[in-house]
Amino acid sequence: MEAINNFLLLLDSYLGSAAYFPYILLGVGLFFTLYLGFPQIRFFGHAWKVVTGKFDKKGAQGDTSHFQALSTALSGTVGTGNIGGVALAIFLGGPAALFWMWITAFLGMTTKFVEVTLSHKYRVQTEDGTMAGGPMYFMDRRLNMKWLAVIFAIATIISSFGTGNMPQVNNIAQSMQASFGIEPMLTGGILAIMLAMVIIGGIKRIAAVTSKIVPIMGVLYIIGSLSVIFFNLDQIGPSFAAIFSDAFTGSAATGGFLGATFAYAFNRGVNRGLFSNEAGQGSAPIAHAAARADEPVSEGMVSILEPFIDTIVICTLTGLVILSSGVWSEKHTNEFSRTDLEIVAGHYDDTTQADRQALYHYLNGTSENTIEKYTGTIEVANGKPVSNGFTILHARSVAENVRFIVAGEDPYTGVLRIDNGALRKQDIQIFGDSLIHSAALTAKAFGRGFLGDAGEYIVPISLLLFAFSTAIAWSYYGDRAVVYLVGQRGVMPYRILYVAGFFVASFADTTLVWTLSYVAIVLMTLPNLFGLVLLRREMKDTVKAYWQDFEAEKNGSQSDK
């Protein structure tokens, strides 16, 4: 698993974690924001009117209403990214990462408007009578770049597992085990059966289910978040101050958090922002292509609301819960993940300024780093390391009260071999105090509100609703990509594999699953952004024509009266 994770991290270093990627993503969003005259602001009010059905026309072609399309797309975006993803961004980049998630969402509102409009415009009716759309169709039908469309469709299938399937159930299962003691395999098995029952019914059943789940889960999560925010109201001001003051300098060290450079906070914030709202990834246009609408721009308007609801509202609530509660910079007792574990040469104490600075350079990979990974042995007596000359790091923090356990209960005694910072003995569990991240961090934060420890149960319940609905939506994205590539005959085999992957991921390593998602996201995003830029003039003309027709129809209606 460690070797696979390292390979995926290598790929990610050339893709989502590469220095160029955030600039491409934000650059396209900024370009269209200026080119189209800030549509996320000018069309925001109109979008709400469209989604409520005010401008619906009888006989419009499609499978779902505007609201159902929005709900399906939101169910695909509102998931672990809003709960575990925000926590991961803050864990990696500190408060500054949340600022860059906001910027990604604001510009992403325009990007989503563009990708949904163009995808809806070039959608097709499939052999079973349902609609199919997405970036692969405008790449093929408008740009005559079938090769690019094929790349995007293949990437969509991969991403359906790496984004919408595996990270979702993994977070649900881990959260259920931590909160209720339910074995991950049992959680995965039950949910896999439920998933199969929903996705077999196709888009109409998917839309019917998600249109009911999304509003309920949104209200529950908002109420739970506010219960923590108001409890820690005196910390909201300092939290906002940290977000903005660190935005262009990187987040300073505090507590067990050892600090993050500007580049690291910027990259992680943009990367997690994309995972959260998927603006530019090209996924949501597949859901919106099914909407009953004759004007592609009207459905594009609806999609403007997605990044706003997903990131500006829900992710902000999660971020404020984590920051105001203070748990993000505190060490908590937990079982160490091997992929988050590093052992470095030398003894470092995070309570001394010099050692904190040295660890800061090491963790952020700066040119001033002087720390090397440890190779040698560790002597362990009754579960506790007793030899010197090394420091155990877990989750980007100095680990404390470390215990090595065999068979889940017996303290280990003996000598452990360490090669290049990694523990080679596989049958040992490691426990101790360190920073935590992802859903576990969010759960801990929800326990610091009016509900006390009971508040932690908000996270597993929310994850169950959020992440399960995301898996439902992404199954549809994947099967539309399969339809494009091989036709209707490939849908059922895909759905079987999708459900099987969903089950297996429930008990897979969390870090490995998240790393896979990093790679899969970018494999969709880059081809999609390329296609959008090529169609910039057509997009502007399409928007102009929409408003001309809208005004003409409006004036005609008034003259009839």
C-alpha positions in Angstrom: 0.0 0.0 0.0 2.8 2.4 0.9 4.5 1.8 -2.5 1.2 2.4 -4.4 0.6 5.5 -2.3 4.1 6.8 -3.1 3.5 6.2 -6.9 0.2 8.1 -6.8 1.9 10.9 -4.9 4.6 11.0 -7.6 1.8 11.4 -10.3 0.1 14.0 -8.2 3.3 16.0 -8.0 3.1 16.4 -11.8 -0.7 17.1 -11.7 -2.8 18.6 -8.9 0.1 19.4 -6.6 2.3 20.9 -9.3 2.9 24.6 -9.1 1.2 25.3 -12.4 -2.2 23.6 -11.6 -3.8 26.2 -9.2 -2.9 29.0 -11.6 -4.5 27.2 -14.5 -7.7 26.5 -12.6 -8.0 30.0 -11.1 -6.8 31.6 -14.3 -9.6 30.1 -16.4 -12.1 31.1 -13.8 -10.7 34.6 -13.6 -10.6 34.9 -17.4 -14.2 34.0 -17.9 -15.3 36.1 -14.9 -13.8 39.2 -16.6 -14.7 38.1 -20.2 -18.4 37.6 -19.3 -18.6 40.6 -16.9 -18.9 38.8 -13.5 -21.8 36.6 -14.3 -21.6 35.0 -10.8 -22.8 38.4 -9.4 -25.0 39.8 -12.2 -26.9 36.5 -12.8 -27.1 35.4 -9.2 -30.7 36.6 -8.5 -31.9 35.3 -11.9 -30.5 31.9 -11.1 -32.7 31.5 -8.0 -35.8 32.4 -10.1 -34.8 29.8 -12.8 -34.3 27.0 -10.2 -37.7 27.6 -8.6 -39.3 27.0 -12.0 -40.5 30.6 -12.7 -39.4 30.4 -16.3 -40.2 26.7 -17.0 -41.8 25.9 -20.4 -44.1 23.0 -21.2 -42.7 20.5 -23.6 -39.0 21.2 -22.9 -36.8 18.2 -23.5 -35.1 16.5 -20.6 -35.4 14.0 -17.8 -35.3 16.2 -14.6 -36.5 19.6 -13.4 -34.0 22.4 -12.8 -34.2 21.7 -9.0 -33.7 18.0 -9.4 -30.7 18.7 -11.7 -29.2 21.1 -9.1 -29.9 18.6 -6.3 -28.2 15.8 -8.2 -25.2 18.0 -9.0 -25.1 19.2 -5.4 -25.2 15.7 -4.1 -22.2 15.0 -6.3 -20.3 17.9 -4.8 -21.6 18.2 -1.2 -19.8 15.2 0.3 -16.6 14.4 2.1 -15.0 17.5 0.6 -17.2 19.6 2.8 -16.5 17.7 6.0 -13.2 15.8 5.7 -11.8 17.9 2.8 -12.0 21.2 4.6 -10.4 19.7 7.7 -7.7 18.3 5.5 -7.0 21.6 3.9 -6.8 23.4 7.2 -4.6 20.6 8.6 -2.2 21.0 5.7 -2.2 24.7 5.1 -3.7 26.2 8.2 -6.4 28.9 8.2 -5.0 30.5 5.0 -6.2 27.4 3.0 -9.8 28.4 3.7 -9.3 31.8 2.0 -8.1 30.1 -1.1 -11.0 27.7 -1.0 -13.3 30.8 -1.1 -11.4 32.3 -4.1 -11.6 29.0 -5.9 -15.4 28.9 -5.3 -16.0 32.5 -6.3 -14.2 32.1 -9.6 -15.6 28.6 -9.9 -19.1 29.9 -10.0 -18.3 31.4 -13.5 -16.4 28.3 -14.6 -19.3 26.1 -13.7 -21.7 28.5 -15.6 -19.6 28.1 -18.7 -19.1 24.3 -18.6 -22.7 23.6 -17.8 -24.0 25.9 -20.6 -21.8 24.4 -23.3 -22.4 20.8 -22.1 -26.2 21.3 -22.1 -26.0 22.9 -25.6 -24.4 19.9 -27.2 -26.2 17.1 -25.3 -27.8 14.2 -27.2 -30.6 11.7 -26.7 -29.4 8.2 -26.2 -30.9 5.0 -27.5 -33.0 4.4 -24.4 -34.6 7.8 -24.7 -32.7 9.6 -21.9 -30.4 12.6 -22.3 -26.6 12.4 -22.2 -24.3 15.4 -22.0 -21.1 16.6 -20.5 -17.8 18.1 -21.8 -17.1 15.0 -23.9 -20.0 15.9 -26.2 -19.0 19.5 -26.9 -15.4 18.3 -27.4 -16.7 15.8 -30.0 -19.7 17.5 -31.6 -18.4 21.1 -31.6 -14.6 21.0 -31.4 -14.2 17.8 -33.5 -11.7 16.5 -31.0 -12.9 13.0 -30.4 -9.5 12.1 -29.0 -9.9 14.7 -26.3 -13.5 13.6 -25.6 -12.3 10.0 -25.2 -9.6 11.1 -22.8 -12.1 13.0 -20.8 -14.6 10.2 -20.7 -12.0 7.7 -19.5 -10.9 10.1 -16.9 -14.5 10.5 -15.8 -14.8 6.8 -15.2 -11.6 6.7 -13.2 -12.7 9.8 -11.3 -16.1 8.3 -10.5 -14.1 5.8 -8.4 -11.4 8.1 -7.2 -13.7 11.1 -6.4 -17.3 10.0 -6.0 -17.0 6.4 -4.8 -14.0 5.4 -2.8 -13.3 8.5 -0.7 -16.9 8.8 0.2 -17.6 5.3 1.6 -14.1 5.2 3.2 -14.9 8.3 5.2 -18.4 7.0 6.1 -17.0 3.7 7.3 -14.1 5.2 9.3 -16.5 7.7 10.9 -19.1 5.0 11.8 -16.4 2.9 13.4 -14.9 5.7 15.4 -18.3 7.0 16.6 -20.4 3.8 16.9 -17.9 0.9 16.8 -19.4 -0.5 13.6 -17.0 -2.5 11.5 -16.1 -0.8 8.2 -16.9 -3.9 6.2 -20.4 -4.1 7.6 -21.0 -0.4 6.8 -19.7 -0.9 3.3 -21.8 -4.0 2.7 -25.1 -2.4 3.8 -24.5 0.8 1.8 -23.3 -1.1 -1.3 -26.7 -2.9 -1.4 -28.5 0.4 -1.0 -26.4 2.0 -3.6 -27.2 -0.7 -6.1 -30.9 -0.4 -5.5 -30.8 3.3 -6.3 -28.5 3.5 -9.3 -30.2 0.6 -11.2 -33.2 3.0 -11.6 -31.1 5.5 -13.7 -31.3 9.3 -13.6 -35.0 9.6 -12.7 -34.7 7.5 -9.6 -31.3 9.1 -8.8 -32.8 12.6 -9.1 -35.9 11.6 -7.0 -33.7 10.4 -4.2 -31.1 13.2 -4.2 -33.8 15.9 -4.4 -35.1 14.6 -1.0 -31.7 13.9 0.6 -29.9 17.2 -0.3 -32.2 19.7 1.4 -32.5 17.5 4.6 -28.8 17.0 5.0 -28.1 20.7 4.3 -30.4 21.9 7.0 -29.2 19.4 9.6 -25.6 20.2 9.0 -26.1 24.0 9.1 -28.0 23.7 12.5 -25.2 21.5 13.9 -22.5 23.9 12.7 -24.2 26.9 14.2 -24.5 25.2 17.5 -20.6 25.1 17.6 -20.0 28.5 16.1 -22.3 30.3 18.6 -20.8 28.4 21.5 -17.3 29.6 20.5 -18.5 33.0 19.3 -15.6 34.8 20.9 -13.2 32.9 18.6 -15.0 33.7 15.3 -13.3 37.1 15.0 -9.8 35.7 15.6 -10.6 32.9 13.2 -11.5 35.3 10.4 -8.4 37.4 11.2 -6.2 34.3 10.9 -7.8 33.4 7.5 -7.1 36.8 6.0 -3.9 37.7 7.7 -2.2 34.5 6.6 -3.7 34.4 3.1 -0.6 35.8 1.3 2.1 34.8 3.8 1.2 31.3 4.8 -0.1 30.1 8.2 2.1 30.6 11.2 2.8 27.8 13.7 0.6 27.4 16.7 0.1 24.6 19.2 1.0 21.3 17.5 0.6 22.8 14.0 4.1 23.6 12.7 3.2 26.1 10.1 2.7 26.2 6.3 4.3 28.3 3.6 2.2 30.5 1.3 2.8 28.1 -1.6 1.6 25.1 0.4 -1.5 26.8 1.8 -2.4 28.2 -1.6 -2.0 24.9 -3.4 -3.9 22.9 -0.8 -6.6 25.4 -0.6 -7.2 25.5 -4.3 -6.9 21.7 -4.6 -9.4 21.1 -1.8 -11.6 23.8 -3.2 -11.8 22.0 -6.5 -12.5 18.7 -4.7 -15.3 20.4 -2.8 -17.2 22.2 -5.6 -15.8 20.5 -8.7 -15.9 23.7 -10.7 -13.9 23.1 -13.8 -13.7 19.4 -13.4 -16.6 18.8 -15.8 -18.6 16.5 -13.6 -21.7 18.6 -12.8 -22.5 19.4 -16.4 -23.3 15.7 -16.9 -26.1 16.0 -14.3 -27.3 19.3 -15.7 -27.5 18.0 -19.2 -30.5 15.9 -18.1 -32.5 19.0 -17.1 -35.7 19.9 -18.9 -34.7 23.2 -20.6 -34.5 24.4 -24.2 -32.1 27.2 -23.3 -28.7 26.0 -22.3 -27.8 29.3 -20.6 -30.8 28.9 -18.2 -29.3 25.7 -16.9 -25.9 27.3 -16.7 -27.5 30.0 -14.5 -28.7 27.2 -12.1 -25.2 25.9 -11.8 -23.9 29.2 -10.5 -25.5 28.4 -7.2 -23.6 25.2 -6.7 -20.1 26.5 -5.7 -21.9 29.2 -3.6 -24.0 26.6 -1.6 -21.2 24.0 -1.5 -18.2 26.1 -0.6 -19.1 29.6 0.3 -21.8 28.3 2.7 -21.2 24.7 3.8 -17.4 24.7 3.7 -17.2 28.0 5.5 -19.4 26.6 8.2 -17.1 23.6 8.6 -14.0 25.8 8.5 -15.3 28.1 11.3 -16.3 25.1 13.4 -12.8 23.7 13.2 -11.0 27.0 13.7 -13.2 28.5 16.4 -13.1 25.2 18.4 -9.3 25.2 18.3 -9.0 21.5 17.8 -7.1 21.8 14.5 -3.8 22.8 16.3 -4.2 20.4 19.2 -2.8 16.9 19.5 -5.3 14.1 20.1 -4.9 10.4 20.9 -5.3 8.3 17.8 -4.1 5.3 15.9 -1.3 6.3 13.6 -1.6 5.7 9.8 1.6 4.3 8.2 1.2 6.7 5.3 1.1 9.7 7.7 4.1 8.4 9.7 7.7 9.6 9.3 10.7 9.1 11.5 13.5 11.6 11.2 17.0 11.7 12.4 17.8 13.7 15.5 15.7 14.7 18.5 13.3 17.6 18.0 11.1 19.3 20.5 8.2 21.3 19.2 8.1 23.5 22.3 11.4 25.1 21.3 11.5 27.8 18.6 14.6 26.5 16.9 13.2 23.0 16.6 9.9 24.3 15.4 11.6 26.3 12.7 13.6 23.3 11.5 10.5 21.1 11.4 8.7 23.8 9.5 11.3 23.8 6.7 11.3 20.0 6.6 7.5 19.6 6.4 7.1 22.3 3.8 10.1 21.1 1.7 11.9 24.4 1.6 15.5 24.9 0.5 16.5 25.6 4.1 15.7 22.1 5.3 18.5 20.3 7.1 16.5 17.4 8.5 17.0 13.9 7.1 14.9 10.7 7.4 16.1 8.2 10.0 17.6 4.9 9.1 18.6 2.6 11.9 16.8 0.8 14.8 14.5 1.7 17.6 14.6 -0.2 20.8 11.1 -0.7 22.3 10.4 -1.8 25.9 6.8 -2.6 27.0 5.4 -0.7 24.0 7.4 2.5 24.5 10.5 3.5 22.4 13.5 4.0 24.7 16.4 4.6 22.3 17.4 8.1 21.2 18.6 9.8 18.0 15.3 10.1 16.2 11.9 11.9 16.3 8.6 10.3 15.4 6.4 12.5 13.3 2.7 11.7 12.6 0.2 13.8 10.7 2.8 16.6 10.2 3.4 17.0 14.0 5.7 15.7 16.7 4.1 12.5 18.1 3.9 12.1 21.8 3.1 9.2 24.2 3.9 6.8 21.4 3.0 3.1 22.0 3.7 0.1 19.8 1.1 -2.6 20.1 0.9 -6.2 18.8 -2.3 -8.0 17.9 -4.3 -5.0 19.0 -3.6 -5.3 22.8 -0.1 -6.5 23.7 2.7 -4.0 24.2 5.6 -4.7 21.8 9.1 -5.4 23.2 12.1 -5.7 20.9 14.0 -3.9 18.2 12.4 -2.3 15.2 14.1 -1.6 11.9 13.6 1.8 10.3 14.6 2.4 6.6 14.5 5.9 5.2 12.0 7.1 7.8 9.6 4.1 7.4 8.8 1.3 9.9 9.2 -2.0 8.0 7.5 -4.3 10.5 3.9 -4.5 9.3 2.1 -6.4 12.1 2.4 -3.6 14.7 -0.2 -0.9 15.5 1.1 2.5 16.7 -0.9 4.7 19.0 -0.1 8.2 20.4 -0.9 11.8 20.5 -0.6 13.9 17.3 -2.6 16.2 15.1 -5.5 14.6 13.3 -7.2 15.4 10.0 -10.1 14.7 7.6 -13.4 13.6 9.1 -11.9 12.7 12.5 -10.8 16.4 13.0 -14.2 17.7 12.0 -15.9 15.3 14.4 -13.7 16.4 17.3 -14.6 20.1 16.5 -18.3 19.3 16.6 -17.8 18.0 20.2 -16.8 21.6 21.3 -20.3 23.1 21.1 -23.6 23.3 22.9 -24.2 19.6 22.4 -20.9 18.6 24.1 -19.5 15.2 23.1 -22.8 14.3 21.6 -22.1 16.8 18.9 -19.5 14.5 17.4 -22.3 12.3 16.2 -23.3 15.1 13.8 -20.3 14.2 11.6 -20.9 10.5 11.0 -24.7 11.1 10.4 -23.9 14.0 8.0 -21.2 12.0 6.3 -23.6 9.2 5.8 -26.0 11.5 4.0 -23.5 13.7 2.2 -21.1 11.0 1.0 -23.8 8.4 0.1 -25.6 11.0 -2.1 -22.3 11.9 -3.7 -21.6 8.2 -4.6 -25.1 8.1 -6.1 -24.5 11.1 -8.3 -21.1 10.0 -9.5 -22.4 6.6 -10.6 -24.5 8.6 -13.1 -21.5 10.6 -14.2 -19.5 7.4 -14.8 -22.3 5.6 -16.7 -22.9 8.6 -19.0 -19.1 8.4 -19.8 -19.5 4.7 -20.5 -22.5 5.4 -22.8 -20.3 7.8 -24.7 -17.5 5.4 -25.1 -19.2 2.0 -25.8 -23.0 2.6 -25.7 -25.7 1.4 -23.5 -24.3 -2.2 -23.3 -21.5 -1.0 -21.0 -23.7 0.5 -18.3 -24.6 -2.6 -16.3 -21.0 -3.9 -16.1 -19.9 -0.5 -15.0 -22.5 -0.3 -12.3 -21.5 -3.7 -11.0 -17.9 -2.6 -10.8 -18.9 0.7 -9.2 -20.8 -1.1 -6.4 -18.0 -3.6 -5.9 -15.4 -0.8 -5.6 -17.7 1.0 -3.2 -17.7 -2.0 -0.9 -13.9 -2.6 -1.1 -13.1 1.0 -0.4 -15.0 0.9 2.9 -12.1 -0.9 4.6 -9.1 0.4 2.5 -6.4 2.8 3.8 -7.8 6.3 4.1 -4.7 8.2 2.9 -4.3 6.0 -0.1 -7.9 6.7 -1.2 -7.5 10.4 -0.8 -4.3 10.3 -2.8 -6.1 8.5 -5.6 -8.7 11.2 -5.6 -6.1 13.9 -6.1 -4.9 12.3 -9.3 -8.3 11.4 -10.7 -9.7 14.9 -10.3 -7.0 16.5 -12.4 -7.3 13.9 -15.2 -10.7 15.3 -15.8 -10.1 19.0 -15.1 -7.2 19.8 -17.5 -9.0 18.5 -20.7 -12.2 20.2 -19.7 -10.5 23.6 -19.1 -8.8 23.3 -22.4 -12.1 22.8 -24.2 -13.8 25.7 -22.4 -11.1 28.2 -23.4 -11.4 27.1 -27.0 -15.1 27.8 -27.0 -14.9 31.2 -25.2 -16.4 33.2 -28.1 -19.2 30.8 -28.6 -20.0 31.0 -24.9 -20.2 34.8 -25.0 -22.4 34.8 -28.1 -24.7 32.2 -26.5 -25.2 34.3 -23.4 -25.9 37.4 -25.4 -28.5 35.5 -27.5 -30.2 34.2 -24.4 -30.7 37.7 -22.9 -31.9 39.0 -26.3 -34.5 36.2 -26.5 -35.4 36.7 -22.8 -36.1 40.4 -23.2 -38.0 39.9 -26.5 -40.2 37.3 -24.8 -40.7 39.5 -21.8 -41.7 42.5 -23.9 -44.0 40.3 -26.0 -45.7 39.0 -22.9 -46.2 42.6 -21.6 -47.7 43.8 -25.0 -50.1 40.8 -25.0 -51.5 42.1 -21.7 
